[in-house]
Amino acid sequence: MKIRKAYPSDVSDIKNLCVKGVQIAFENVYTQIFIDKSIEIFYNHERIQKEISSYLVAEDDSDIIGCISCGINEMRGELFSQIYAFHVVPTKRRNGIGGNLLETASNYLRKKKIKRQYVSVLGNNDNALPFYYAMGFIEASRHSLEDSINSTYSLDLMRNL
């Protein structure tokens, strides 16, 4: 397995991976109509193609098995990074792929002098939360989700780089 910058030729594989990840994470939280609309807005071919430079991918035998997209933003004069998309093929999880993707992205951000990294996660995402806590993230804030079909909330997690 290797981690590399995403190429324009990876867009379809990234889209498929992100769509599957969103469907799994949002299941039993949002209506299918809401999920489909979110996918249409955030994981359409044109948007991923436009933002391809923000993606790293994990590749195994020429198959894309994971991806991460991070951006650099500013708040109160401080630069920070936000993880926008982060998915690993479900059958490949717990094999170090996510950790390798996250650390590769974080190393790049450290070189850019970014000191903090944020990610938003559903409060019931039992796949992602233990991973983020193990990687040093802590809860920065909690928000109720008005569009959810149950009482799920969103967590903003943060870690120092």
C-alpha positions in Angstrom: 0.0 0.0 0.0 1.2 3.5 -0.8 -0.1 7.0 0.0 0.1 9.5 -2.8 -1.5 12.7 -4.1 -4.7 12.1 -6.0 -4.7 12.3 -9.8 -7.5 13.6 -12.0 -7.9 10.0 -13.1 -8.8 9.0 -9.5 -12.0 11.1 -9.4 -14.4 8.3 -10.1 -12.8 6.0 -7.5 -12.7 8.8 -4.9 -16.4 9.6 -5.6 -17.4 5.9 -5.2 -15.5 5.6 -2.0 -16.9 8.8 -0.5 -20.4 8.0 -1.5 -20.2 4.6 0.2 -18.7 6.1 3.3 -21.4 8.8 3.6 -24.1 6.2 3.1 -22.7 4.1 5.9 -22.1 7.1 8.3 -25.5 8.7 7.6 -27.6 5.5 7.7 -30.2 5.7 10.5 -29.3 9.4 11.1 -30.8 11.1 8.0 -33.5 10.4 5.5 -32.4 8.8 2.2 -33.5 12.1 0.5 -31.2 14.1 2.7 -28.3 11.6 2.1 -28.8 11.7 -1.6 -28.9 15.5 -1.6 -25.7 15.7 0.5 -23.9 13.3 -1.9 -25.1 15.3 -4.9 -23.7 18.5 -3.4 -20.5 17.4 -1.9 -19.4 14.3 -3.8 -20.3 15.0 -7.4 -17.7 14.3 -10.1 -17.2 18.0 -10.9 -16.6 19.1 -7.3 -14.1 16.3 -6.6 -12.3 17.1 -9.9 -12.1 20.8 -8.9 -10.8 19.9 -5.5 -8.5 17.0 -6.5 -5.4 18.8 -5.3 -6.7 18.6 -1.7 -6.9 14.8 -1.8 -4.5 12.1 -0.9 -5.3 8.5 -1.7 -4.2 5.1 -0.3 -3.5 2.7 -3.2 -3.1 -1.0 -3.1 -2.5 -3.0 -6.2 -3.7 0.0 -8.2 -7.0 0.1 -6.3 -8.0 3.2 -4.3 -8.7 1.9 -0.8 -8.8 5.2 1.1 -8.8 8.9 0.7 -8.5 12.1 2.7 -9.2 15.7 1.8 -8.0 18.6 4.0 -8.1 22.3 3.6 -6.4 25.2 5.3 -8.6 27.9 6.8 -8.2 30.9 9.0 -10.0 31.9 12.2 -9.1 34.9 14.4 -5.8 35.2 12.6 -4.8 31.6 13.1 -4.4 29.1 10.3 -5.9 25.6 10.9 -6.8 22.6 8.9 -10.2 21.1 8.4 -10.7 17.5 7.2 -13.4 17.6 4.6 -13.5 14.0 3.5 -11.9 10.9 5.0 -12.9 7.4 4.0 -11.4 3.9 3.9 -13.0 0.9 2.2 -14.9 -0.8 5.0 -13.3 -4.2 4.5 -9.8 -2.6 4.7 -10.4 -0.7 7.9 -8.2 -1.4 11.0 -5.2 -2.1 9.0 -3.4 1.2 9.4 -4.6 2.8 6.2 -6.5 5.6 7.9 -3.6 6.3 10.3 -1.2 6.5 7.4 -3.5 8.8 5.4 -4.0 11.1 8.4 -0.3 11.3 9.3 0.8 11.9 5.7 -1.7 14.8 5.4 -0.7 16.0 8.9 3.0 16.0 8.1 2.3 18.1 5.0 0.3 20.5 7.2 3.1 20.7 9.8 5.5 21.8 7.1 3.0 24.6 6.3 3.2 25.6 10.0 -0.4 24.6 10.6 -0.9 24.0 14.4 -4.4 22.6 14.7 -6.5 20.2 12.8 -10.3 19.8 13.0 -12.9 17.3 11.8 -16.6 17.0 12.2 -18.0 13.6 13.1 -21.5 12.3 13.9 -21.8 11.5 17.5 -23.0 7.9 16.8 -20.2 7.1 14.3 -18.7 4.1 16.2 -16.3 3.5 13.4 -14.7 6.9 13.3 -14.8 8.2 16.9 -12.4 5.6 18.5 -10.0 6.2 15.6 -10.0 10.0 16.0 -9.6 9.7 19.8 -6.7 7.3 19.4 -5.1 9.8 17.0 -5.2 12.5 19.6 -8.3 14.4 18.8 -10.5 15.8 21.6 -14.0 17.2 21.6 -14.0 21.0 20.8 -17.8 21.4 20.5 -21.1 19.6 20.1 -24.1 20.5 17.9 -27.6 19.2 17.6 -28.6 18.1 14.1 -31.9 19.6 13.1 -32.3 17.4 10.0 -31.6 14.1 11.8 -34.3 11.5 12.2 -33.1 10.7 15.7 -31.3 12.6 18.4 -27.9 12.3 16.9 -25.5 15.2 17.3 -22.3 16.3 15.5 -19.0 16.6 17.2 -16.2 19.0 16.2 -13.0 17.3 17.2 -9.6 19.0 17.3 -6.0 18.1 17.8 -2.7 20.0 17.9 -0.3 19.1 15.2 
